Amino acid sequence: MKHASRLEGQKTPRLIVVAAFDHNEDGELVQAFDPLQMQSEGTAINKARLIAGDRAGVIA
């Protein structure tokens, strides 16, 4: 019997987010705001590009 980690035809759920960071008074990176959930990778990348200039770092 073949063992499958998920049912045939089901996609693995994915969580796509954008997270941004700023420097605190000590120069350490801190979360700028709660991660934003996005509907697609493309949307996440576009959002990250929009906010990148205002933040110390962005991850999509």
N, C-alpha and C positions, 0 to 999 in steps of 0.2 A: 504494500500500500504506500502510495506516494504521500509525503507530508508536505503541506503547503503552509507558509507563514500567514497567508491571507487568502480569502476566498477568490476563486477564479473570476476574473473580470472586474474586480474592485480595485480602484486606485488607492494608493497610500495617501492618507490625508496630509496636507502640507500647510504650514503656517508661514505666511510671507509677511515680513514686517520691515519697517524702517526705524532705526534707532539713531539718535543724535546725541552728541556729547559736547560739553563746554569745559573750559578750565575753571577750577574754583580759585579762591584767593591764594592757595598754596601751590597752584600750577598743576594740580592733579586733574585728570579727566573725570568728569561726573556726568551722569545722565542728564540731558537737557530737558527731556519730557518723557512720558511713558511711550513705549514703542507704539507705532501706528500700524495697524493691520491693513494690508493692501490686498486687492483682489487678484493681482497678477505680478509676475516678476517685472514686467515692463513698467507697470504703474509704480512699483516700488523704486525702480531705478530712476524714473523721471522725477519722483518726489524727492529722492535723495539729491539729485542734481540741483533741484530748485533751492533746497535749504543748505547745501554744502558751503556756500559762500558766507553764511551767517554763523557757522558752527566750527568748533575745533576738529570735529570728525563726524562722519556719517557712515552707517552701515546699512546696506539694503540686501 
